[in-house]
Amino acid sequence: MKTALGAFAGLPDENLQSRLRGLTAMAVSNADGSLVLSTGNKSELAVGYATLYGDMVGGMAPIGDVLKMQVYAMARHLNAHFADFGLRCAPIPEPSITKAPSAELRPDQTDQDSLPAYEDLDRIVTGWIEHEGDPAAIAQDTGLDVAMVTRWCQSIDRAQFKRDQAPLVLKVAARTFGRGRPMPIAARWRPA
């Protein structure tokens, strides 16, 4: 099915939207010398839920080592204590915190259309990356279905090619993507 832009509907159009936003951000950067910051967090970068040359553009990923639920906790904390940070009002609009997470690439889209609940995904990412667990142990520790855990651990490994193209990630956790967790991008390689 073709759209008005002539591209195929679905994922190609969704990625085009993200890439146009990235292009716009880079154009502004070129015009005024500002640094584009990539918006992806560790949960999204883990499973490749980010568009190359789109929302992954930028010179730095300040929350690239922060899990999605930690991002929400930081946002709530910043809003609750804005005066302590020298701000006049809460800087993050409440709907950005309370609405269902969405890449906003199609009407009524939520991230959970494609991903497990972030609470669950964060526990998988932590078990697989931080603790170097195996899917069976992660499933046992979290109470999650082992098949679901296995699927998302494999997704983390398959997304390495995207992380290799990501901007610099500020290290805040024990195991940060990049130099903190070097992985080959060979398609069939899996840890023993």
C-alpha positions in Angstrom: 0.0 0.0 0.0 1.4 3.4 -1.0 0.9 6.7 0.9 0.6 10.2 -0.4 4.4 10.5 -0.2 4.8 7.5 -2.5 6.5 5.4 0.1 5.2 2.2 1.5 2.9 2.5 4.5 3.9 1.2 7.8 7.5 1.0 9.1 9.1 2.8 6.2 6.8 5.8 6.7 7.4 5.7 10.5 11.1 5.7 10.0 10.8 8.5 7.5 9.1 10.7 10.1 11.9 10.0 12.7 14.6 10.7 10.1 12.9 14.0 9.1 12.9 15.0 12.7 16.6 14.1 12.9 17.4 16.0 9.7 15.6 19.0 11.1 17.5 18.9 14.4 20.8 18.6 12.6 19.9 21.5 10.3 19.3 23.7 13.4 22.6 22.5 14.8 24.4 23.4 11.7 22.7 26.8 11.7 23.4 27.8 15.3 26.2 25.6 16.4 24.1 23.8 19.1 24.7 20.1 20.0 22.0 17.7 19.1 21.3 15.3 21.9 19.9 11.8 21.1 16.8 11.0 23.1 17.1 7.2 23.3 17.3 5.6 26.8 19.0 2.4 27.7 15.9 0.3 27.3 15.2 1.5 23.8 18.8 1.3 22.7 19.0 -2.2 24.1 16.4 -3.6 21.8 17.0 -1.3 18.9 13.8 0.6 19.4 15.3 3.6 17.8 15.7 4.8 14.2 19.1 5.0 12.7 19.7 8.5 11.3 16.4 9.6 13.0 16.0 9.7 16.8 19.5 8.3 17.1 21.1 11.4 15.5 23.3 13.6 17.7 26.6 14.1 19.3 25.7 12.6 22.7 23.0 10.4 24.3 22.7 11.8 27.8 20.1 9.2 28.9 21.5 6.3 26.8 22.6 4.5 30.0 19.4 5.2 31.9 16.6 2.6 31.9 13.1 3.8 30.8 11.6 3.6 34.3 14.6 5.4 35.7 13.9 8.2 33.2 10.4 8.5 34.5 11.6 8.6 38.1 14.1 11.3 37.2 11.4 13.3 35.5 9.1 13.1 38.5 11.9 14.0 40.9 12.9 17.0 38.7 9.3 18.2 38.6 8.8 17.7 42.4 12.1 19.6 43.3 12.3 22.1 40.4 13.0 25.0 42.8 16.0 23.2 44.3 17.5 23.1 40.8 17.0 26.8 40.3 14.0 26.5 38.0 10.9 28.7 38.2 8.4 25.9 37.3 8.3 22.2 36.7 10.1 21.7 33.4 8.5 18.5 32.2 4.9 18.7 31.1 2.9 16.2 33.2 1.3 14.5 30.2 4.8 13.6 29.0 5.1 11.6 32.2 1.6 10.2 32.6 0.6 9.3 29.0 1.5 5.9 27.6 5.0 5.9 26.1 4.9 6.4 22.4 7.3 7.0 19.5 4.3 8.9 18.1 4.9 7.6 14.6 1.3 6.7 13.9 -2.1 7.5 15.4 -2.7 5.9 18.8 0.6 4.1 18.8 2.2 3.1 22.1 5.6 1.5 22.6 3.9 -1.5 24.1 2.4 -2.3 20.7 5.9 -3.5 19.9 7.7 -4.0 23.2 6.9 -5.6 26.6 5.9 -3.3 29.4 8.9 -1.2 30.3 8.9 -2.5 33.8 9.5 -6.0 32.4 11.9 -4.9 29.7 14.0 -3.0 32.2 14.3 -6.1 34.3 15.4 -8.1 31.3 17.9 -5.5 30.2 19.3 -5.4 33.8 19.5 -9.2 34.0 21.1 -9.6 30.6 23.4 -6.6 30.5 24.2 -5.7 34.1 24.2 -9.1 35.6 25.2 -11.1 32.5 22.5 -13.6 33.4 21.0 -16.2 31.1 17.3 -16.1 30.0 16.3 -19.0 32.3 17.8 -17.3 35.4 16.4 -13.9 34.4 12.9 -15.5 34.0 13.2 -17.2 37.4 14.4 -14.1 39.1 11.7 -11.9 37.6 8.8 -14.2 37.3 8.6 -13.5 33.6 8.0 -16.1 30.9 11.3 -17.7 29.8 10.3 -17.6 26.1 9.5 -13.9 26.3 12.8 -13.2 28.2 14.7 -15.3 25.6 13.1 -13.4 22.7 14.1 -10.0 24.2 17.7 -11.1 25.1 18.1 -12.2 21.5 16.7 -8.8 20.4 19.3 -7.0 22.5 22.1 -8.9 20.8 20.6 -8.4 17.3 20.5 -4.6 17.9 24.2 -4.3 18.4 24.7 -2.9 14.9 22.5 0.0 15.8 24.3 0.7 19.1 27.6 0.7 17.2 26.3 3.7 15.3 24.8 5.5 18.3 26.3 8.7 19.7 28.4 8.8 22.8 26.6 7.5 25.8 27.3 9.0 29.3 28.2 6.1 31.6 26.1 5.9 34.8 25.6 2.1 35.2 28.1 -0.7 35.8 27.7 -1.9 32.2 27.2 0.7 29.6 26.7 0.0 25.9 29.8 0.7 23.8 33.1 0.2 25.5 31.4 -1.0 28.7 29.9 -4.0 26.7 31.8 -4.7 23.6 30.0 -7.1 21.3 30.7 -8.3 17.8 28.0 -7.5 15.2 28.3 -10.8 13.4 24.7 -11.9 12.8 25.1 -15.5 14.2 27.4 -14.9 17.1 25.8 -15.6 20.5 27.4 -15.7 24.0 28.2 -19.3 25.2 
